Amino acid sequence: MTIIKTFEPEETTRKLPKVYIILAIVGLVSLMLIEIWVNNTMIAYGERFAKLTNAEKNLLMENQILENEIAKRLSLTNLASESAQLGFSAAQSILYVR
């Protein structure tokens, strides 16, 4: 009795299980949705940041204007003219009380 074995080459291509393919597709879709959400959120925050930056510039300018106005009103020439209008005069002689 003779046994003859024939060796046939095995298929080397393996097929991935359907579960892995489905998980990969679900993962990719979820990553795309997350990317879209992040982009929309960043755009909204960018608009808010631009508004806040403009508000900051306006407030800094207004603060500078108010500081200039305070400095102008507290200047010695302005104080001297306002005190003269109120009837105050420069002291002629200084008297010390002990």
PLY file of the C-alpha trace (Angstrom):
ply
format ascii 1.0
element vertex 98
property float x
property float y
property float z
element edge 97
property int vertex1
property int vertex2
end_header
0.00 0.00 0.00
1.40 3.25 -1.06
0.43 6.53 0.53
0.72 9.46 -1.69
0.39 12.90 -0.18
0.05 15.88 -2.33
1.16 19.12 -0.88
-0.93 22.01 -1.99
0.17 25.49 -1.02
-2.00 27.02 1.64
-3.62 30.32 1.04
-1.51 32.96 2.70
-4.13 35.65 2.59
-6.01 35.89 5.83
-9.27 37.65 5.99
-9.89 39.97 8.91
-12.92 39.16 10.96
-15.89 41.37 10.30
-15.82 42.63 13.88
-12.44 44.31 13.36
-13.58 45.95 10.16
-16.76 47.25 11.79
-14.81 48.55 14.80
-12.35 50.32 12.51
-15.16 51.98 10.56
-16.97 53.04 13.73
-13.70 54.40 15.14
-12.97 56.42 12.02
-16.49 57.85 11.88
-16.35 58.80 15.55
-12.95 60.49 15.06
-14.35 62.46 12.11
-17.31 63.61 14.18
-15.01 64.64 17.03
-12.82 66.61 14.61
-15.86 68.44 13.21
-17.04 69.28 16.74
-13.60 70.55 17.76
-13.34 72.75 14.66
-16.76 74.28 15.28
-15.94 74.88 18.93
-12.63 76.53 18.06
-14.37 78.83 15.60
-16.89 79.88 18.25
-14.13 80.50 20.79
-12.16 82.43 18.16
-15.07 84.82 17.66
-15.44 85.24 21.43
-11.70 85.85 21.73
-11.85 88.52 19.02
-14.75 90.26 20.80
-12.93 90.13 24.13
-9.75 91.48 22.54
-11.66 94.41 21.05
-13.35 95.08 24.38
-9.96 95.01 26.11
-8.52 97.52 23.62
-11.52 99.82 24.14
-11.23 99.61 27.92
-7.49 100.29 27.83
-8.07 103.33 25.64
-10.83 104.60 27.92
-8.61 104.00 30.95
-5.81 106.02 29.34
-8.21 108.86 28.56
-9.43 108.89 32.17
-5.86 108.83 33.52
-5.00 111.80 31.29
-8.08 113.67 32.51
-7.16 112.99 36.15
-3.58 114.15 35.57
-4.85 117.31 33.87
-7.24 118.12 36.72
-4.61 117.48 39.38
-1.93 119.63 37.75
-0.63 122.56 39.82
-1.68 125.21 37.29
-5.22 123.88 37.17
-5.42 123.66 40.98
-4.07 127.19 41.34
-6.62 128.64 38.90
-9.53 126.76 40.49
-8.48 127.82 44.01
-8.21 131.44 42.82
-11.76 131.20 41.45
-12.94 129.97 44.86
-11.27 132.92 46.62
-8.16 131.29 48.00
-4.84 133.10 47.71
-1.21 132.29 48.29
-0.06 132.66 51.91
1.79 135.94 52.58
3.38 134.91 55.83
3.40 131.62 57.67
2.34 131.57 61.29
3.31 128.62 63.44
1.19 127.69 66.45
2.93 126.12 69.44
0 1
1 2
2 3
3 4
4 5
5 6
6 7
7 8
8 9
9 10
10 11
11 12
12 13
13 14
14 15
15 16
16 17
17 18
18 19
19 20
20 21
21 22
22 23
23 24
24 25
25 26
26 27
27 28
28 29
29 30
30 31
31 32
32 33
33 34
34 35
35 36
36 37
37 38
38 39
39 40
40 41
41 42
42 43
43 44
44 45
45 46
46 47
47 48
48 49
49 50
50 51
51 52
52 53
53 54
54 55
55 56
56 57
57 58
58 59
59 60
60 61
61 62
62 63
63 64
64 65
65 66
66 67
67 68
68 69
69 70
70 71
71 72
72 73
73 74
74 75
75 76
76 77
77 78
78 79
79 80
80 81
81 82
82 83
83 84
84 85
85 86
86 87
87 88
88 89
89 90
90 91
91 92
92 93
93 94
94 95
95 96
96 97
